[in-house]
Amino acid sequence: MSVRLLALATLIVTTPGFAQNRGPKVPDGTTAEKDVAYGTHERHKLDVYTPKGDGPFPLVVWVHGGAWQGGSKEGGPALKLLEHGYAVAATNYRLSQHAKFPAQIEDCKAALRHLRANAKAYKIDPDRVGVWGSSAGGHLVALLGTSGDVKELEGDGRNAKQSSRVQCVVDWFGPTDLLKMKEQTTVKGPIDHDAADAPEGKLIGGAVQQNKEKARAANPLEYVTNDDPPFLIVHGDQDPLVPVGQSEILAAALKAAKVDAELVVLKGAKHGGPEFNTADQFKKTLAFLDKHLKAKK
């Protein structure tokens, strides 16, 4: 293995946003349903956590990171929301070694449709659904937010009558324009984003600059319209894997389309890490979710 690929493999294993830790403790009284199948592939599994009470509860779906080639639904910061009156789901999806894009977003949309189809059983409100993800998961939740009106990304999965739209998005350091990843890099990292063996290349099946249409089809930025849901975007200014410019251009495009979007740049933060897991940062995330999923319209 080359030095560059060895470094990337180490980051995938050790960096929050790539690998998932065990996550916060689930509160007493929580009902958990693990490894619920929403499709036929071995990765078509999700977990659903419902807090104590009658519901229906607003739902936040966690989408894990891992460079689209690793990671798992276990753990994740969204479990903290169970203490605040939210149901939480966490989903796996096919990785780039299983299938190329758009399989990953098709799977996330299929998971959302499954949750809505079974809303009564899970005690969730199908009209109050938010998504939260980091890194590759940040890319996918951003895409869920901007592609709610794009039939070509729905796939041919189950529960076709259900909507895959979401009411708000929390995007932690997700890629938004694969074609600009290399040119925006300001902090040296182990990835040549234009290489065929980069995570982006593996996602779409070839080097992004030689497959521009495929890359554009995977870009959340490509689908921004004025009916997109509110976004909270958080990114470290010292991120060596996904340049902070990726979040800056998404936030700018959303605001230009008159979408409610806030970008928080964490000074000194890298690709995940303690700066994302402070009490103040969670408080900000909770306030955003409460505003869009709990406030009376």
N, C-alpha and C positions, 0 to 999 in steps of 0.2 A: 504493500500500500504506500502511495506517495505521502510525503510529509504533509501536503495540503489536505489530502483526503483523510489522513490520520487526525489532523487537527480538527477537521469538520466533524468526524465521528466522535471525537472527544466532546466537542461542543454540544452535539445532539444528545449525548448521555448526561451531561452535567449542567446544561443551561436551562433555567426556568423558561418555559415557552417552547422549548424543544421537548425535553423529558418532563413527565409530570411527577410530582411528589405525592405523598399519601393524602395531602389536603387536610383541611380542618376537620375536627371531630363533628360527627353528625349528632344533632341534639336528641335527647331522649324523646320518645314518642313519634319519631320520624318513621314513616313507612317507606321501605326501599324495595324496589323491584329491579333486580340486576339481570343484565344480559337479555333484555327483551329484543326479540327479532323484529326488525322492521323491513327486512328483505331476505334474499336467499343466500347472499355471500357470507362467509364467516366473519367478515368485518361489519356486517349489517346488524350491529347490536348497540343498544343504548341502555342506560340506567335511569330510573325515575325515582326521585325522592320527594315525598309529600309530607309537609309538616303536620303536626297534630292539629286537628280541627276539621270542620265540615267543608270548608272551601265555598265556592271555587276560588283557587288561588291564582294570582298572576304567575306566569312561568318564565324562567330564564334558562336557556339552553347553552351549556358550555361546549365549545368545540376546541379540541386540543391542538397543540402545535406538534412539530416534529419534522419540519422541512418537507412535508407531504410524503415522507418515507419512514416515519416512525411515530412513536407516541401512543397514548392510550387515554380512554375516557376516565380512568380512575384518577381521583384527586381533583385538583383544580380549585381556584379561589371562590368559585360560585357557590360552593357548599355553605359558605358563611351566610348566604342569603336565607337559608332555612330558618335562622333565628329571627328573621324580619318579615315573616309572613309570605315567603315565596316558595313555590314548588320549583325544584331544580331538576333538569335532565342533563345528561352528558352522553355524547354520542361518539362512536367510532365511525370511520368511513374508509373506503378502499384507498390504499396508499398507491404511490406512483409505480411500485413494482407489481401491483395487482392490475391496475388499469390506468390509462392516461386520462388527463382532463378531457371532458367535463365530468368524469365519474365522481370526483370528490364533491363537487357542488350538487350533482344529482342526488348523491347519498344524503347530504345534509338536508336537502329539500324533502326527500322521502321520509327522513326522520321527523321533520316538522309535521308533515301530513299525517304520519302515524300518530303522533301525539295529539293532534287535533281530532282525529277520528276516534280516539279513545279518551277524550277530554273528561267525560263524565266519570269514567272508571278511575282516572288519575286525580280527580277533583281539581282540575285546572280550568281556567277561563280561556277558551280558544281565541278570544278577542284581545287578550293582553299577554303577548308573547314577545320577549326580548331575547337577544343572543349576545354571547360574550365569548371571545376567543383570543388566543395569543399566537403570534408568529404565523405559521401556516394556518392556524385556526383563526387568527385575526384577518388574514386574507379571505378565508371562507365566510366569516360572519359579515365582513364588509361586502362581499359578493351577494350574500343573502339580502343585505339591505338595499343594494342598488339594482338587483336583477329580479325583483319581485314581479315585474311585468314582462319578463323574458321567457317565453314558452320553450324556446330551444334549450334551456338549461334545466327544465323540469325532469327530464328523463322519462322512462316508461314504467316507473315503479307503482306501488300500490296506492290506494286511497286517492285516486286522481281527482275526485270531486272536492277534496280539501285544499285549502290555500297554503302556500309556503311563504307568504308574506310575513314580515315581522314588524313589530311596532316600535322597536328601538334597537340600537347596535352599540356594543362596547367593543372597540377594536384596539387591542394591544399590539403595537408594532408589527402590523401585517403588511406584506407587500401589496401594492396597489397598481403598479405599472411595471411589468417584468422587463420591458424594453429599456427602462431608465435606471434599473438597479445599479449597473456598473458605473454609468456616468455620474450618478449621484453619490457614489461612495466617497466619503471623506475620512472615515476611520478604517485603517487597514485591518482586514480580516482574512480568513482562510479561503474565501470563495471567489472564483472568477465567475461572476454572474452570467457572462455571455458564453461560457463553456457548455458543451453538450452534456458533461457529467455534473454540472451544477444542479442543485435541487430544482431550479426553474426548468432547466433542460429536461430533466427526468420527468417532470410533471407533464410537459407538453409533448415529449417524445423527440426532442432535438434542440440544438442551440437556438436560443430565442431570436437572435438577429438573423438567422437563416430560416426562421419559421415565424415571421412577424404576425401573420394573420392568426395563427394558433395562439401566439402570446397575447394578442389583443383580446381574443375571445375569453382569456382567463383573467383579464384585468378588471377589477371592480370599477376603476375609473371610467371604463368604456361605457358603462350603463347608467351613469348618473343622470337622473331626471328630477323634476321639481316635486314629484310625489314620493320621493324616498323618505324613509323614517329618520328620526333624529339620531345623530351619531355623537358618541363620546370617544375620542381617539387619544391614546396615550402612547408616547414614544420617548425613549432615551436619546439624548443628543450625542452619546458616545457609542451608539449601537454599531458593532462591527459586522453584523450579518445582514440586517435590513436597514438601509440608510434612513435617517429621520426625514429626508426629503420625500420619501414615499408617503408618509402621513401628511406632510405639508401640502403636497399637490392634491391629495384626496380632499382634505379639509377645504382647500381653496375652491375646488370644483363643486363641492356640495354647497358652499356658501354662495357661489356664483349662481347656482340653480335655486337659491332661496330655501335651501334645506337647513334646518336647525342642526348645526355642527360645531363642536368645540374641540380644539386640539390642545392637549396638555403636553408640553415638552419637559421632561424631567432632566434637570441639569446633572451631568456626570453619570447618568444611568446608561447601562449597556443593554444587552438583549435579555430583558428580564432582570431579576435581582431584587434586593431588599427595598429599593426605592419604590417598587410597584406594590409592595405588600405592607405598607405603613397603614396605621389607623386612619390617618388623614386621607390617604388615597382611597381606602375602602369607603370612607364616609362620603367622598365625592361621587364615587360610583353608585352607592346606594341612593344618594339624593337624585342623581340622574334617572335611575330606574324608577324610583318612587314617583318622580314627576311625570313620567311617561307611561307607567304601568299601573299606578295606583290613584293618581289624582283624578278627580271627577271632571269629565269633559263638559 
